[in-house]
């Protein structure tokens, strides 16, 4: 595991490369440390760094300050660390993505984006790309209860569209995965709202408790899954704006839920100390339920590489936060890890590579299928 110190206050767009060449690691780490220390000295003179925990949607480890939030676009392996600014990176695995060893990291900064407020959630658009005509598009949820849609070509074009409507904390947001023309967000204001890219609110779904997680069907754009804090998960038809199916945890609070994108009959969640798995074709009650974290469970994420693999995290503790990687064919976790004050959880698009954020760094674990 690598560790770099930093006092980063900005989110940068860049390009990184993971290599198996150990000789390059010390030089790379020295360069990264030097850059981060420079940023730290400059920005610490401007204002003290607030303490915000990292949030990760990622496909590999990275290092970031405890004052940042992180997000990664899995299908192109980009990530952001963000507070008042954004640092955006693009990553590659060398020599092949199938290699199980990742021993070094290199990156090039491409673009920095200023963000006025603390970022509480972030989602990537599937339209984002870095080819001959670069297009970067992502949406943030900030502490002022607004969404901001940022679009850039990494040159002259840089647009920010503000979306207003939520009246309380925004817990999660996601782009429609096929074309990225819509955004769904859930909030403590007991609503799930669907927005178009012009900032118009096209749909408002009234919930019975705070919205915790929202997931779009990977192919059918009119199907949306919304998880509520009181322990209910509902599937909505966006055409009729009616619930077509519901699942019940049997306990609360529900802290996180995820739809298995490689097998959409599977839904997973964490509530209390337990993880729960549903087969939505069989029953509204979970088919499997097991205790996971003695300090309460916080996040649940399915692997994108294996429909039977998933990860859960415990609530951030004073010393460390626990990560458990589970396989439905095994009665016990297949891997256990921990990081200081951990937050965020994500998987690589094609590899069994899991990552969470900790105190000034990100840590990942490679799991056998």
C-alpha positions as CSV (number, residue, x, y, z in Angstrom):
1,X,0.0,0.0,0.0
2,X,1.3,3.4,-0.9
3,X,0.8,6.6,1.2
4,X,1.4,10.2,0.2
5,X,0.8,13.3,2.4
6,X,-1.0,16.3,1.0
7,X,-3.1,19.3,1.8
8,X,-4.9,19.4,-1.5
9,X,-7.8,21.8,-1.8
10,X,-8.6,21.5,-5.5
11,X,-10.0,18.9,-7.9
12,X,-7.8,18.3,-10.9
13,X,-8.3,16.6,-14.2
14,X,-5.3,14.4,-15.1
15,X,-3.9,11.3,-16.6
16,X,-2.4,8.5,-14.5
17,X,-0.8,5.2,-15.3
18,X,-0.3,2.2,-13.0
19,X,2.7,0.1,-13.8
20,X,4.4,-3.0,-12.5
21,X,7.8,-1.3,-12.8
22,X,9.0,-0.8,-9.2
23,X,12.0,1.4,-10.3
24,X,9.6,4.1,-11.3
25,X,7.7,4.2,-8.0
26,X,10.2,6.2,-5.8
27,X,10.6,9.0,-8.4
28,X,6.8,9.1,-9.0
29,X,6.1,9.3,-5.3
30,X,8.7,12.1,-4.8
31,X,7.2,14.1,-7.6
32,X,3.7,13.6,-6.3
33,X,4.8,14.5,-2.7
34,X,6.5,17.6,-4.0
35,X,3.5,18.8,-5.9
36,X,1.1,18.1,-3.1
37,X,3.4,19.8,-0.5
38,X,3.6,22.8,-2.8
39,X,-0.2,23.0,-3.0
40,X,-0.5,22.5,0.7
41,X,1.9,25.4,1.5
42,X,0.1,27.7,-0.9
43,X,-3.5,26.9,0.1
44,X,-2.9,26.6,3.8
45,X,-1.7,30.2,3.8
46,X,-5.1,31.2,2.3
47,X,-7.5,29.4,4.6
48,X,-7.5,26.4,7.0
49,X,-8.6,23.1,5.5
50,X,-12.0,21.9,6.7
51,X,-12.5,18.3,7.6
52,X,-14.5,16.5,4.9
53,X,-14.4,12.8,4.5
54,X,-13.5,11.3,1.1
55,X,-16.2,9.7,-1.0
56,X,-15.1,7.2,-3.7
57,X,-16.4,6.0,-7.0
58,X,-13.2,4.5,-8.4
59,X,-11.3,1.8,-10.2
60,X,-8.0,2.0,-8.3
61,X,-6.2,3.4,-5.3
62,X,-5.2,7.0,-5.1
63,X,-4.1,9.4,-2.5
64,X,-6.1,12.4,-1.4
65,X,-6.5,14.6,1.6
66,X,-9.0,13.9,4.4
67,X,-10.6,17.2,3.4
68,X,-11.6,15.9,0.0
69,X,-14.4,13.9,-1.6
70,X,-13.6,11.6,-4.4
71,X,-15.5,10.1,-7.3
72,X,-14.4,8.0,-10.3
73,X,-15.9,7.2,-13.6
74,X,-15.5,3.4,-13.7
75,X,-15.8,2.7,-17.4
76,X,-13.0,5.1,-18.2
77,X,-11.1,5.0,-14.9
78,X,-11.2,8.7,-14.0
79,X,-11.5,10.1,-10.6
80,X,-11.9,13.4,-8.8
81,X,-11.0,14.6,-5.4
82,X,-12.9,17.7,-4.5
83,X,-13.6,20.3,-1.9
84,X,-13.7,23.9,-3.0
85,X,-11.9,22.8,-6.2
86,X,-11.8,19.6,-8.3
87,X,-8.8,17.6,-9.4
88,X,-9.7,15.2,-12.2
89,X,-7.5,12.3,-13.3
90,X,-7.6,9.6,-15.9
91,X,-6.0,6.2,-15.1
92,X,-4.7,3.3,-16.9
93,X,-3.6,-0.2,-15.8
94,X,-0.4,-1.5,-17.5
95,X,0.5,-3.7,-19.2
96,X,-2.9,-5.3,-19.3
97,X,-6.1,-4.6,-17.2
98,X,-6.1,-8.4,-16.4
99,X,-2.9,-8.1,-14.5
100,X,-3.5,-8.6,-10.8
101,X,-0.4,-6.7,-9.7
102,X,-0.4,-2.9,-9.4
103,X,2.8,-1.6,-8.0
104,X,3.2,2.0,-9.1
105,X,1.2,5.1,-10.1
106,X,1.9,7.9,-12.5
107,X,-0.4,10.8,-13.4
108,X,-0.6,14.0,-15.4
109,X,-2.9,16.8,-14.3
110,X,-5.2,17.9,-17.1
111,X,-7.6,20.4,-15.6
112,X,-8.6,22.0,-12.4
113,X,-12.3,23.0,-11.7
114,X,-13.2,25.5,-9.0
115,X,-16.2,24.6,-6.9
116,X,-17.6,27.2,-4.5
117,X,-18.9,24.8,-1.8
118,X,-18.2,21.5,-0.1
119,X,-19.2,18.6,-2.3
120,X,-21.4,16.0,-0.7
121,X,-22.0,13.7,-3.7
122,X,-20.8,13.4,-7.3
123,X,-21.8,11.4,-10.4
124,X,-20.2,11.0,-13.8
125,X,-22.1,11.3,-17.1
126,X,-21.6,8.3,-19.5
127,X,-21.0,11.0,-22.2
128,X,-17.7,11.9,-20.7
129,X,-14.7,10.9,-22.8
130,X,-11.1,11.8,-23.5
131,X,-10.7,11.1,-27.2
132,X,-10.1,13.5,-30.1
133,X,-13.0,15.7,-29.0
134,X,-12.8,15.6,-25.1
135,X,-16.0,16.1,-23.2
136,X,-16.1,16.1,-19.4
137,X,-19.5,16.1,-17.7
138,X,-20.3,15.4,-14.1
139,X,-22.8,16.6,-11.5
140,X,-22.3,17.5,-7.9
141,X,-24.5,17.9,-4.9
142,X,-23.3,20.6,-2.5
143,X,-24.0,21.7,1.0
144,X,-26.3,24.4,-0.3
145,X,-28.8,21.7,-1.4
146,X,-28.2,22.5,-5.1
147,X,-27.0,20.3,-8.0
148,X,-24.3,21.7,-10.3
149,X,-23.8,20.2,-13.7
150,X,-20.3,20.9,-15.0
151,X,-19.4,20.5,-18.7
152,X,-15.9,21.1,-20.2
153,X,-13.9,20.3,-23.3
154,X,-10.7,20.8,-21.3
155,X,-9.9,23.9,-23.4
156,X,-12.1,27.0,-23.7
157,X,-15.5,25.7,-22.9
158,X,-16.5,25.5,-19.2
159,X,-20.1,25.5,-18.3
160,X,-21.8,25.3,-14.9
161,X,-25.6,24.8,-14.6
162,X,-27.2,25.1,-11.2
163,X,-30.3,23.0,-10.4
164,X,-32.5,24.0,-7.5
165,X,-35.4,22.2,-5.9
166,X,-34.3,20.1,-3.0
167,X,-35.0,21.5,0.4
168,X,-32.6,19.4,2.5
169,X,-29.4,17.4,2.3
170,X,-28.8,15.5,-1.0
171,X,-27.6,12.0,-0.2
172,X,-27.0,10.5,-3.6
173,X,-27.3,11.2,-7.4
174,X,-26.8,9.2,-10.6
175,X,-26.9,9.8,-14.3
176,X,-29.1,7.8,-16.6
177,X,-26.5,5.2,-17.8
178,X,-27.3,4.8,-21.5
179,X,-27.2,8.3,-22.9
180,X,-26.7,10.4,-19.8
181,X,-29.6,12.8,-20.6
182,X,-31.2,12.7,-17.2
183,X,-30.0,12.9,-13.5
184,X,-31.8,11.4,-10.5
185,X,-31.2,12.6,-7.0
186,X,-32.5,11.6,-3.5
187,X,-32.6,13.8,-0.5
188,X,-33.6,14.1,3.2
189,X,-36.5,16.2,2.0
190,X,-38.4,12.9,1.2
191,X,-38.2,13.2,-2.6
192,X,-36.5,11.7,-5.5
193,X,-36.2,14.2,-8.4
194,X,-35.3,13.6,-12.0
195,X,-33.7,16.4,-14.0
196,X,-32.8,17.0,-17.6
197,X,-29.5,18.5,-18.6
198,X,-31.1,22.0,-18.9
199,X,-31.7,22.0,-15.2
200,X,-35.5,21.4,-15.5
201,X,-37.1,19.1,-12.9
202,X,-39.0,16.5,-15.0
203,X,-40.2,14.2,-12.3
204,X,-40.7,14.4,-8.5
205,X,-41.4,11.2,-6.6
206,X,-42.7,11.7,-3.1
207,X,-41.1,9.3,-0.6
208,X,-42.2,8.3,2.9
209,X,-38.8,8.8,4.5
210,X,-35.4,10.3,3.5
211,X,-34.0,9.0,0.2
212,X,-30.7,7.2,0.8
213,X,-29.7,5.6,-2.6
214,X,-30.9,5.8,-6.2
215,X,-30.0,3.4,-9.0
216,X,-31.0,3.4,-12.7
217,X,-31.6,0.2,-14.6
218,X,-28.6,-0.3,-16.9
219,X,-30.7,-0.7,-20.0
220,X,-34.4,0.3,-19.3
221,X,-34.2,4.0,-18.7
222,X,-37.8,4.2,-17.4
223,X,-36.9,2.0,-14.4
224,X,-35.5,3.6,-11.2
225,X,-34.7,2.0,-7.8
226,X,-35.0,4.3,-4.7
227,X,-34.0,3.2,-1.2
228,X,-35.5,4.9,1.8
229,X,-34.1,5.3,5.2
230,X,-37.0,3.5,7.0
231,X,-36.1,0.3,5.2
232,X,-38.1,0.2,2.0
233,X,-36.7,-0.1,-1.5
234,X,-39.1,0.8,-4.3
235,X,-38.8,0.4,-8.1
236,X,-40.6,3.1,-10.1
237,X,-41.9,3.4,-13.6
238,X,-40.9,6.9,-14.7
239,X,-43.5,6.9,-17.4
240,X,-46.4,6.5,-15.0
241,X,-44.5,7.8,-12.0
242,X,-45.8,4.9,-9.9
243,X,-44.1,2.2,-7.8
244,X,-44.2,-1.2,-9.6
245,X,-42.4,-3.2,-6.9
246,X,-41.2,-2.8,-3.4
247,X,-38.7,-4.6,-1.1
248,X,-38.7,-4.6,2.7
249,X,-35.6,-4.7,4.9
250,X,-37.6,-5.6,8.0
251,X,-35.4,-3.2,10.0
252,X,-34.1,0.4,9.9
253,X,-32.3,2.6,9.4
254,X,-31.3,1.4,5.9
255,X,-28.0,3.1,5.2
256,X,-27.2,2.1,1.6
257,X,-28.6,0.0,-1.3
258,X,-27.3,-1.1,-4.7
259,X,-28.7,-2.7,-7.8
260,X,-26.5,-5.5,-9.3
261,X,-26.0,-4.2,-12.8
262,X,-24.6,-7.5,-14.1
263,X,-27.7,-9.4,-12.9
264,X,-30.6,-7.0,-12.2
265,X,-32.7,-9.5,-10.3
266,X,-30.3,-9.0,-7.4
267,X,-30.5,-6.1,-5.0
268,X,-28.3,-5.6,-1.9
269,X,-28.3,-3.3,1.1
270,X,-27.0,-2.7,4.6
271,X,-29.2,-1.9,7.5
272,X,-28.2,-1.9,11.2
273,X,-25.3,-4.3,11.5
274,X,-26.5,-6.6,8.6
275,X,-26.1,-7.0,4.9
276,X,-29.2,-8.2,3.0
277,X,-29.7,-9.7,-0.5
278,X,-32.9,-9.9,-2.5
279,X,-34.0,-11.9,-5.5
280,X,-36.7,-9.6,-6.8
281,X,-38.4,-12.4,-8.7
282,X,-39.0,-14.4,-5.6
283,X,-40.0,-12.3,-2.6
284,X,-40.2,-8.8,-1.2
285,X,-38.2,-10.0,1.8
286,X,-34.4,-10.7,1.7
287,X,-33.3,-14.2,0.7
288,X,-30.0,-13.8,2.6
289,X,-29.3,-11.8,5.7
290,X,-26.1,-11.9,7.8
291,X,-24.4,-9.8,10.4
292,X,-21.4,-7.9,9.0
293,X,-20.2,-5.0,11.2
294,X,-20.4,-4.7,14.9
295,X,-20.1,-0.9,14.6
296,X,-23.1,-0.6,12.2
297,X,-22.8,-1.0,8.5
298,X,-22.6,2.0,6.3
299,X,-22.2,1.2,2.6
300,X,-23.0,-1.6,0.1
301,X,-21.6,-2.0,-3.4
302,X,-21.8,-4.8,-5.9
303,X,-18.7,-5.7,-7.9
304,X,-19.0,-5.1,-11.6
305,X,-16.8,-8.0,-12.4
306,X,-18.7,-10.7,-10.6
307,X,-22.4,-10.8,-9.7
308,X,-21.7,-12.8,-6.5
309,X,-19.1,-10.4,-5.2
310,X,-19.9,-7.4,-3.1
311,X,-18.4,-5.2,-0.4
312,X,-19.6,-3.5,2.7
313,X,-18.1,-0.9,5.1
314,X,-18.7,-0.1,8.7
315,X,-19.4,3.4,10.0
316,X,-16.4,5.6,10.4
317,X,-14.8,5.0,13.8
318,X,-12.4,7.0,15.9
319,X,-9.5,4.8,14.9
320,X,-10.4,2.8,11.8
321,X,-13.3,1.8,9.5
322,X,-13.8,-1.8,8.4
323,X,-14.1,-3.1,4.9
324,X,-15.5,-6.5,4.2
325,X,-15.6,-8.2,0.8
326,X,-18.1,-11.0,0.6
327,X,-18.9,-13.8,-1.9
328,X,-22.3,-15.3,-2.0
329,X,-20.7,-18.8,-2.2
330,X,-18.8,-18.3,1.0
331,X,-20.2,-18.2,4.6
332,X,-17.5,-15.8,5.8
333,X,-16.0,-12.6,4.2
334,X,-13.3,-13.5,1.7
335,X,-11.3,-10.4,2.6
336,X,-11.1,-8.0,5.6
337,X,-9.5,-4.6,5.6
338,X,-9.5,-1.3,7.5
339,X,-8.5,2.3,7.0
340,X,-8.4,5.3,9.3
341,X,-11.8,7.2,9.2
342,X,-12.8,5.4,6.0
343,X,-15.5,6.7,3.7
344,X,-16.7,5.9,0.3
345,X,-16.7,2.6,-1.6
346,X,-16.5,1.5,-5.2
347,X,-15.4,-1.2,-7.6
348,X,-13.4,-1.3,-10.8
349,X,-15.5,-1.8,-14.0
350,X,-13.9,-5.0,-15.1
351,X,-11.5,-6.1,-12.3
352,X,-12.3,-7.4,-8.7
353,X,-10.6,-4.3,-7.5
354,X,-12.2,-2.5,-4.5
355,X,-11.4,0.9,-3.1
356,X,-12.3,3.1,-0.1
357,X,-11.0,6.5,1.1
358,X,-9.3,7.1,4.3
359,X,-7.2,9.8,6.1
360,X,-5.4,11.6,3.2
361,X,-5.3,8.5,1.0
362,X,-7.3,5.9,-0.9
363,X,-6.6,2.2,-0.4
364,X,-7.7,-0.6,-2.7
365,X,-7.8,-4.4,-2.4
366,X,-7.6,-6.9,-5.3
367,X,-9.8,-9.9,-4.8
368,X,-9.8,-13.3,-6.5
369,X,-13.0,-14.1,-8.4
